[in-house]
Amino acid sequence: MRTRKVYHGTNGDNILSILASGKIHPSAQGEIFFAEWQWENALQHGGDLRRGLTFVIGVQISYPDGVREERRATPGAPDTLVLRTGTSINAKVLELHVRRKSDEGFHVTHHFGEAAIREVLEA
C-alpha cells in the first residue's frame, strides 16, 4: 500500500463527497489527476460555478501497489501525478485552499481540519 500527500482541484460538492466517503473516484478513463508538490498547480481544476470560488484540497491518499503512477507535465501543472486505476482510492482531506476573485484581484484563504473545511463549503 502506498500513502502520500498530494493536491486535487475539484468543486465543493465533490469535496463534500470525498469527506463523507473517504474516497476519490477515477474518471471513466480510469484516471485520477493530482498536483504532486504545489497546490497552486491544481487551481485550474477546482472551479466551482455554483459557489463562485476555486478550490484545491490537500489530501492524504492510500492506494494499492498495483495502481499505475504516471508523472508528466500538463498545461499549467508541471508536477502532475496521474493514477490509473479502475477503483476508488482512499483519501483523507487535510486542508482546503480557496481562491476568491474581487475587484482588487485574487484573494486566497487556507483552512485546516474537517470542521473548518465543511464550514466553508456548507456556507
C-alpha positions as CSV (number, residue, x, y, z in Angstrom):
1,M,0.0,0.0,0.0
2,R,1.3,3.5,-0.9
3,T,0.5,6.6,1.1
4,R,1.3,10.2,0.1
5,K,0.1,13.8,0.3
6,V,-1.0,15.4,-2.9
7,Y,-3.3,18.2,-4.1
8,H,-6.5,17.9,-6.0
9,G,-8.6,20.6,-7.6
10,T,-12.4,20.0,-7.7
11,N,-15.7,21.6,-6.9
12,G,-17.1,21.9,-3.4
13,D,-19.8,19.2,-3.8
14,N,-17.1,16.7,-4.9
15,I,-15.0,17.7,-1.8
16,L,-18.0,17.1,0.5
17,S,-18.4,13.7,-1.2
18,I,-14.8,12.9,-0.5
19,L,-15.2,14.0,3.1
20,A,-18.2,11.8,3.5
21,S,-16.9,8.7,1.8
22,G,-13.2,8.9,2.3
23,K,-12.7,8.0,-1.3
24,I,-11.7,9.7,-4.6
25,H,-13.2,8.1,-7.7
26,P,-11.5,7.7,-11.0
27,S,-12.8,9.2,-14.3
28,A,-14.5,6.9,-16.9
29,Q,-11.0,6.6,-18.4
30,G,-9.7,5.2,-15.1
31,E,-7.6,8.3,-14.2
32,I,-7.3,10.5,-11.1
33,F,-5.2,13.7,-11.5
34,F,-3.2,15.4,-8.8
35,A,-0.6,18.1,-8.4
36,E,2.2,16.3,-6.7
37,W,4.1,19.2,-5.0
38,Q,2.3,22.6,-5.3
39,W,-1.4,23.2,-4.5
40,E,-1.4,26.2,-6.9
41,N,-0.9,23.8,-9.8
42,A,-4.3,22.3,-9.2
43,L,-6.3,25.5,-9.2
44,Q,-7.3,25.2,-12.8
45,H,-9.3,22.1,-12.0
46,G,-11.1,23.5,-8.9
47,G,-13.6,25.9,-10.4
48,D,-17.0,25.9,-8.6
49,L,-19.5,27.9,-10.6
50,R,-22.3,27.5,-8.0
51,R,-20.1,29.0,-5.2
52,G,-18.1,31.4,-7.4
53,L,-14.9,30.1,-5.9
54,T,-12.0,27.9,-6.8
55,F,-11.0,25.0,-4.5
56,V,-7.9,22.8,-4.1
57,I,-7.7,20.2,-1.3
58,G,-4.5,18.8,0.2
59,V,-5.3,15.1,0.6
60,Q,-3.6,12.1,2.0
61,I,-4.2,9.2,-0.4
62,S,-3.6,5.5,0.0
63,Y,-3.7,3.0,-2.8
64,P,-2.5,-0.5,-3.6
65,D,0.9,-1.1,-5.1
66,G,-0.7,-2.2,-8.4
67,V,-2.1,1.2,-9.2
68,R,0.0,2.7,-12.0
69,E,1.6,6.1,-11.4
70,E,2.4,8.5,-14.3
71,R,4.3,11.7,-13.8
72,R,4.1,14.3,-16.5
73,A,3.8,18.0,-17.2
74,T,0.3,19.1,-18.2
75,P,-0.7,22.7,-19.2
76,G,-0.4,24.8,-16.0
77,A,0.7,21.8,-13.9
78,P,4.3,20.7,-14.3
79,D,4.0,18.4,-11.3
80,T,1.1,16.3,-12.5
81,L,0.6,12.9,-11.0
82,V,-1.9,10.6,-12.7
83,L,-3.1,7.4,-11.0
84,R,-4.5,4.8,-13.3
85,T,-7.0,2.6,-11.5
86,G,-10.3,1.0,-12.1
87,T,-11.4,1.5,-8.4
88,S,-11.7,4.4,-5.9
89,I,-8.7,5.2,-3.7
90,N,-8.7,6.1,0.0
91,A,-8.5,9.8,0.7
92,K,-8.4,11.9,3.8
93,V,-8.9,15.7,3.3
94,L,-6.3,17.6,5.3
95,E,-6.6,21.1,4.0
96,L,-8.6,23.4,1.7
97,H,-7.3,26.3,-0.3
98,V,-9.9,28.7,-1.6
99,R,-9.3,31.4,-4.2
100,R,-11.9,34.2,-4.5
101,K,-11.9,36.9,-7.2
102,S,-12.5,40.5,-6.1
103,D,-12.2,43.9,-7.8
104,E,-8.7,44.1,-6.4
105,G,-7.6,40.7,-7.8
106,F,-7.5,37.3,-6.2
107,H,-7.6,36.5,-2.5
108,V,-6.6,33.1,-1.2
109,T,-7.5,31.6,2.2
110,H,-6.4,28.3,3.7
111,H,-8.5,26.1,6.0
112,F,-7.3,23.1,8.0
113,G,-9.3,20.2,9.6
114,E,-12.7,18.8,8.6
115,A,-14.9,21.1,10.6
116,A,-13.3,24.3,9.1
117,I,-13.5,22.8,5.6
118,R,-17.1,21.9,6.0
119,E,-17.9,25.4,7.3
120,V,-16.5,26.9,4.1
121,L,-18.2,24.5,1.8
122,E,-21.6,24.5,3.5
123,A,-21.9,28.3,3.9
